[in-house]
Structures are given as structure tokens and as C-alpha cells.
């Protein structure tokens, strides 16, 4: 009988290359929110895949960026931690971005002790010639890495990624119960679903100025009763979130509730409120409260 393998596979890469889509596809659950906007993922979110003789603990991380304020500096700390504590690094690039973007992270990958699997994502929107050229480029940049072309959205080559990772995992017991698929609780996913819908329904700086906090999460026989606060940085943003006669907030609440009911497989009552907190992105205390600082 083959020995049991387990380990932490940390997913890193620049914004919008499809890291969250790839992790969701590999885990088979929608754990990381996915939109076309940068900074969609703010936390490290774990997705766990278990088989009879293996357990993979995937960790999705924020997209690499040049930090402009404390929240972003903390997000980049999550990325640096992910490089330092991985058993396998899954670096995701795609057929669209400039390959030399944030080159200092490629330099870091040349010196890591663990194996690197590099995924060239979004080959479904490219052509064979460009994909072959990118594969050669990345083999030159990271000669020790395993380079795999893939399409997370079309679920192409996921099996190859899985098999490659399984072979690279160290031998060892499972870290989590075999029926666990994430380290996050339902309250966290409720707040992420609301934040995803803010990203989808509001433009420009609004999503980046917002933080969602679930103040109460009560589980009844028939339904979940969820009360959540959306924090914004200015009164004008509060007005935009609420909309004329409360119309925008109502639309946001309805979209979030429908998605929660699908995710939780249970009826949801959702109360949404908006408050102004001018300094939340820079305040160490606030960032700690929202889970961005130790």
C-alpha cells in the first residue's frame, strides 16, 4: 500500500491571473471570491482536498501588488508567509499578463527550498504558438519548476496539476479531518459573499474602500439570521452603497442572500447596514478586528 502524503500547497501570483478560480476548481467548492477586479482576495483562504492516501491543503493568497496603505502591506505579508511555509508553491501566471511583472517574486522563487509548480492559465483565450513560447520562457526563468499549461475556467489540465502536486507532497499524516474542505467558518463566507457582490455591483474606488463585518450569525431550524455591517471610508461612499431610496443596498442584499442560500443550502434572512469608518484601512486595531493583522 502506498504511503500517505500530505502538505500545504500555497497559490501565489499577480492579480487577475485566475488564482481563486484555479483553487475553487481544484477543491470543487467556491471558497475564494472571483471577479475581474484586482484585490479580490484579501485573506489567505484554505481549501482542503483529501483522498485515501493524500491530503492537499491549498492556500489562496492575495495578488502581488505594490502596497499603498497598511491593509495592502498586510496582504503582502500573507504572500511572503505563503512563500516561507509551503511544502509546494503553485505559482499562477497566464497568457495575458507581462511575464516580468513583479519580477522580484520570480527571483524569490529561484531560491525557495520547496518544489514549484508553475501554471500558465487562460490558454483557452490564447493560441498554441503563444502558449508554447510562454512555456519555453518560464522553463528558462525557473528551470527547476514543473510548468503546466491550463485553463481553470474550462477545467483543462486540472488532473495533471493534481497528479503533479500529489507526487511532490512529503509523506505524512493528514492535517485535518478527511471530510473538512476549508479552515474558514460560515460567518467568514457570508462576509465574503457580500464583499463579492459589492465588487460586482459598484464601480471605481467603492469596493476597495469597503469592509464587511458579520455582527451576528444565528442558526435557526428553518433559516440563518445574518446581520452584517458594510464599513466605508466617507459619507459620500455610504450614499452610493445605499442608493436612491435604499435601492442599491436592497439590490446588493437580494443578490447576496440568493448566493448565500445556494452556498449554505438553507434559507437566509439578511440585514445589511452601512457605517462610516474613515481609518479602517490604516488602523492596526481595526485591521486586527477584521482579521488582517495578528
N, C-alpha and C positions, 0 to 999 in steps of 0.2 A: 504493500500500500504506500502511495506517495506521501511524503511528509507535508504537514500543514504549513502554509506560508501566510504571512500577514504583514501589513505595513501601511505607512502613511504616504499617499501619493498627492503631492501638492501641485496645484494647477496655477501657473503664472503666465503672464503675457501682457501686452499692451491693451488699452481699452478697445472694445468693439471687434475683437478677433473671434469671439464666439466661445469664450471660456465657460460661461454659465450654461450656454446651450449644450456644449460638449459634456459638462458634468451631468446635467439633467438627463441627457441621452444615455450616458454610461450607467447612471444609477437607476434610471427608469422612473424617477419621480421628479416633479417640478419643485426643486429646492431653492435654486437661485433665481432671482427675478431677471428677466430677459427683455431688454428693449434696445433700440438702436442708439440710445443716448449714452455718452460716456459717464463714468462714475456710477453705473447702475449698482454694482456690488460694492458695499461699503465694509462688510464684515468678512471674516473667514467663516465659511459655511461648510460643514462636513456632510458628505453623502457616503453611506456605507453599503458596500456590495459584498455579500457573503455566499460562498459555495461550500461544498462538503470539505474541501481541502484547502480553502483560502479565505481570506478576508481583506478587502481593499478599502481603506479609509481615504476617500477623496476629500480634498480641501480646496474649495474655490476661493480665490483671493481677489481683492480689488485690482483693477487695471493699473499698470505702471504709469505714473504721471509725475510732473514736477510740482511739488506741493506748494500751495499758495496760502494756506492757513492751517491751524492746528489739526482740524479734522483730517485734512489730506495728509499731513505729516504722520498722524496715527495710522491712516490707511496704508501708507508706505511701510510703516513698521510691521504691519501684518505680512506684507510681501517679503520683507527681509527675514522675518521669523520663519516664513514658509520655506525659504531657501535653506535656512540653517537647520530645520528639524525634519526634513523629508527623508524617507527611505528611497523614494523615486521622485524626480521632478518631471512633471508633464508641462513642457513649455509650448504654448499655443501661439502660432503666428497664422497668417492667412495669405491669400493670393492677391490681396488689395493693398495692405499697408506697405510702407517703405521698409525693407528688411533691416536697415540700420537704425531704425527708430529706438531711442533709449538703449544705445549700444553698450552702456556701462553694465547693463544687466546680462548681456551676452558674455561680456568679459567675466562677470561673476560665475556664470555657468561653466566657463572653461576650467574653473578651479574648485568646483564642488567635489566632495568625496563620493556622493551617491550617483547612480546612473541617471541619465537624462534621456527622456523620450520626447522628441520634437514633432509636433503635429502641424502640418501645413493644412489649415482648414479652408473651407469655402472653395474647394476645387470644382464644385458644381457651377460656379459662376466664372470659371476660367477656361483656358484651353490647354490641351495636352502639352504643347510646346512650352508654355509659360510654367506649367507645373513641373515639368522635367528640369527646366532651368533653375527654378527655386529649390528643388530637391538638391541639385548639384551645389548651389550656393550654400545651403545650410550644412551639407556634408563637409564643405570646405571650412565653414565657420566653427562647427562643433564636430570634429572628426570622430569623437568617442560616442556621440549620441546616436540613437536609433531614430531615423527620420521616416515619418509615415504621412502620406497624403490622405486627406479625409474630408468628409462633409458631415458635420454634426447635424445639420438640419435635415439632410437626406439619409442620415444614419449609415453612411457609407464608410466601410473600413473600421467600424467600432469593434468588431470581433478581433481584428488584428491588433488594435490598441490594447484591448483587454488581455489577449494572449501574451503580448509582449510584456505588459506590466506584471502579469502573474509570474512569468519566468524570472523577472528581476527582483521579486519580493524576497526578503530574508525569511528563513524558516522561523516559525514561532507560533504561539497560540493566538487565538482571536482576542482582540482588544475590547470588543463589545459583544453583547448577546447577538446571536446569529439572525434574530428577527428584527433588530434595530436598523433603521435606514438613515437616521440623522441624529446629531447631538443636540439639535435645537428643539424647543418646545412649541406648542401650538400658538401661544401668545406671540412668539417671535414671528411665526409665519403670517399671523393676522396683520402685524405691523408692516411686514414686507409686501403683502398683497396690496395694502392701502398705498404704500410708497410707490409700488409699480404703477398703480393707476394714476397717481399724481404725475409720474414721468410720462405716461401715455396721454394724459388729458390736458396738461398745462405746458406752456412754451417757455423758452428762454431761461431766465435765472431761477424761476419759481421752484422747480424740483430740487435744485441744488441748495436752496435756502430753507428747505423743509426737513423736519424730523418728525417721525410718527412715534408716539408712545401709547401703548395699550394700558390704560389705567385700571381696567377691571375685565376679567375674563371668567364668566360664571357658566358652569356646565349644568344645564337642566336636563330633565328627562327627554324633552322634545327638541330643545334647541340650545345653542350657545348664546349668551347675552354678553356682547362685547361693547365696551365704551373706550373710545380712542381719542387722543388729542393730537392735532397737527400743529406743530410749532413752526412759526415763520419768523423772519427777522424784522419785518416792517409792517406798519398798519396797511400800507398800500397792497402788500402781498396778501394780507388777511382778506382784504376786499376782493382780490382776484380769486382766491381759493373759494370764497363763499359765493361770489357771483351775484347778479341782479336778483333780488328777492330770494336768495339762497339757492338759485337754480344750479350753479356749478357744483356746490357741495352736495346737493341732492343726487346729481348725476354721478359724482365720484362715489358716494355712499352706495348707490344701487349697483354700480359696476363691481365695487369691492365686495359687497355682500354676495353677489351671484358667484364670484370666483371663490370666495371662502366656502360657500355651501358645496361647491364642486370639490374643493380641496379637502374639506373636513368630512364630507358625506353626511352632513347634518344641517338642519335649518339654523339660520343665524339672524339674530336681531343686532343691528349695528348702530350705535350712536356715535356721531362724529362732531367734534368741537374744534375750534381754531383759536390758538393763543399766540401772542407776540412774545418772542424771547430773543432780543437783539444780538446777544453774545454767544448763542449756544455753540457755534462752530469753533470759537476760540476759548471757551471756558473749560478749564480742566474738570471742574466739578460736574458740569452738565455732560461733558463727553464721557465721564466715568459713569454717570447715571444712565446714559444711552448705550453703554457697552462698548465704547470706542477706546477706553483707557483703563489700564489695570488699576 
